[in-house]
């Protein structure tokens, strides 16, 4: 599994900005109120970030030799969860950024409550991205010396090995 690349996170966040801006634009043009994230969303994002790092810490200890051997399937599952969390954090950051951009470009200043909820969501989503990347780093298992084989396959399966 490859690590999450920063360019992917940036592209996802930019798409999120466009989505957030278009959502508010569509709601406003339909005569409805702009979208404001629930107060519980930032709290849930922070809790998810804490859980992801907490799940990755035992893997980190095991790879450093301070704990029992690591189950590679468990490490992979947590790494995939961490990668998904960083992507979700990036899209939510972008959407919140798009909502904030829409609110700040209107001629009427936004209410403090709606802008505060959007900013809190964006900040907590950035925290989720960071937690996902840290957890992904914690789940990295060092390669063994026998993992590096010339030709990339089992030497017994190569034609010249017999």
C-alpha positions as CSV (number, residue, x, y, z in Angstrom):
1,X,0.0,0.0,0.0
2,X,1.3,3.4,-0.9
3,X,1.2,6.3,1.5
4,X,-1.3,9.2,0.9
5,X,0.3,11.8,-1.3
6,X,0.0,15.5,-0.5
7,X,-1.1,16.2,-4.1
8,X,-4.1,13.8,-3.7
9,X,-5.2,15.6,-0.6
10,X,-4.8,19.0,-2.2
11,X,-6.9,17.9,-5.2
12,X,-9.6,16.4,-3.0
13,X,-9.7,19.6,-0.9
14,X,-10.0,21.8,-4.0
15,X,-12.8,19.7,-5.3
16,X,-14.4,20.1,-1.8
17,X,-14.1,23.9,-2.1
18,X,-16.0,23.8,-5.4
19,X,-18.6,21.4,-4.0
20,X,-19.2,23.6,-0.9
21,X,-19.4,26.8,-2.9
22,X,-21.8,25.3,-5.4
23,X,-24.0,23.8,-2.7
24,X,-24.5,27.3,-1.0
25,X,-24.9,28.9,-4.4
26,X,-27.7,26.5,-5.4
27,X,-29.4,26.8,-2.0
28,X,-29.3,30.6,-2.2
29,X,-30.5,30.7,-5.8
30,X,-33.5,28.5,-4.8
31,X,-34.4,30.9,-2.0
32,X,-33.2,28.7,0.8
33,X,-30.9,29.4,3.7
34,X,-27.2,28.6,3.3
35,X,-25.9,25.3,4.6
36,X,-24.4,25.4,8.1
37,X,-22.7,22.3,9.5
38,X,-24.1,21.0,12.8
39,X,-22.3,21.8,16.0
40,X,-21.7,18.1,16.5
41,X,-19.7,17.6,13.3
42,X,-16.5,19.2,14.5
43,X,-16.8,17.2,17.7
44,X,-17.2,14.0,15.8
45,X,-14.2,14.8,13.6
46,X,-12.0,15.3,16.6
47,X,-13.2,12.1,18.2
48,X,-12.5,10.2,15.0
49,X,-9.0,11.7,14.9
50,X,-8.3,10.6,18.4
51,X,-9.6,7.0,17.8
52,X,-7.5,6.6,14.6
53,X,-4.3,7.6,16.4
54,X,-5.2,5.5,19.4
55,X,-5.7,2.5,17.1
56,X,-2.4,3.1,15.4
57,X,-0.3,3.5,18.6
58,X,-0.1,-0.2,19.4
59,X,1.0,-0.9,15.8
60,X,3.8,1.7,16.3
61,X,4.9,0.1,19.5
62,X,5.0,-3.3,17.9
63,X,7.1,-2.1,15.0
64,X,9.5,-0.5,17.4
65,X,9.9,-3.8,19.3
66,X,8.3,-2.5,22.5
67,X,5.3,-4.8,22.3
68,X,4.1,-8.2,20.9
69,X,4.6,-8.9,17.2
70,X,2.3,-7.0,14.9
71,X,-0.5,-8.7,13.0
72,X,0.1,-7.4,9.4
73,X,-3.6,-7.6,8.6
74,X,-4.5,-5.5,11.6
75,X,-1.8,-3.0,10.6
76,X,-3.2,-2.9,7.0
77,X,-6.7,-2.3,8.2
78,X,-5.7,0.5,10.4
79,X,-3.6,2.0,7.7
80,X,-6.5,1.9,5.2
81,X,-8.7,3.5,7.8
82,X,-6.1,6.2,8.4
83,X,-5.9,6.8,4.6
84,X,-9.6,7.0,4.3
85,X,-9.8,9.4,7.2
86,X,-7.2,11.7,5.7
87,X,-9.2,11.8,2.5
88,X,-12.5,12.4,4.3
89,X,-10.8,15.2,6.3
90,X,-9.5,16.7,3.1
91,X,-12.9,16.7,1.4
92,X,-14.6,18.1,4.5
93,X,-12.0,20.8,4.8
94,X,-12.6,21.8,1.2
95,X,-16.4,21.8,1.6
96,X,-16.1,23.9,4.7
97,X,-13.7,26.2,2.9
98,X,-16.2,26.5,0.0
99,X,-19.0,27.3,2.4
100,X,-16.8,30.0,4.1
101,X,-15.8,31.4,0.8
102,X,-19.4,31.7,-0.3
103,X,-20.4,33.4,3.0
104,X,-17.5,35.8,2.9
105,X,-18.2,36.9,-0.7
106,X,-21.7,38.0,0.0
107,X,-22.5,41.7,0.3
108,X,-24.2,41.0,3.7
109,X,-21.8,39.9,6.5
110,X,-22.6,36.4,7.7
111,X,-23.8,35.7,11.2
112,X,-21.1,34.8,13.7
113,X,-22.8,31.4,14.5
114,X,-22.9,30.1,10.9
115,X,-19.4,31.3,10.1
116,X,-18.1,30.0,13.4
117,X,-19.5,26.5,12.7
118,X,-18.0,26.5,9.3
119,X,-14.6,27.5,10.6
120,X,-14.7,25.0,13.4
121,X,-15.6,22.3,11.0
122,X,-12.7,23.2,8.7
123,X,-10.2,23.3,11.6
124,X,-11.3,19.9,13.0
125,X,-11.3,18.4,9.5
126,X,-7.6,19.6,9.1
127,X,-7.0,17.9,12.5
128,X,-8.5,14.7,11.0
129,X,-6.2,14.9,8.0
130,X,-3.2,15.2,10.2
131,X,-4.3,12.4,12.5
132,X,-4.9,10.2,9.5
133,X,-1.4,10.9,8.1
134,X,0.2,10.3,11.5
135,X,-1.7,7.0,12.0
136,X,-0.7,6.0,8.5
137,X,2.9,6.6,9.4
138,X,2.5,4.7,12.6
139,X,1.3,1.6,10.7
140,X,4.3,1.5,8.4
141,X,6.1,-1.7,9.0
142,X,9.8,-1.8,8.1
143,X,10.7,-4.0,5.2
144,X,12.7,-7.1,6.0
145,X,16.0,-7.8,4.2
146,X,14.4,-10.7,2.4
147,X,11.6,-8.5,1.0
148,X,14.0,-7.0,-1.5
149,X,14.4,-9.7,-4.2
150,X,16.0,-9.0,-7.5
151,X,13.5,-9.3,-10.3
152,X,10.6,-8.7,-7.8
153,X,9.6,-12.3,-7.5
154,X,10.5,-15.6,-5.8
155,X,14.0,-16.7,-7.1
156,X,12.8,-20.3,-7.3
157,X,10.2,-19.2,-9.9
158,X,12.7,-17.5,-12.2
159,X,13.9,-19.5,-15.2
160,X,17.6,-19.2,-14.5
161,X,17.3,-20.4,-10.8
162,X,17.1,-24.1,-11.6
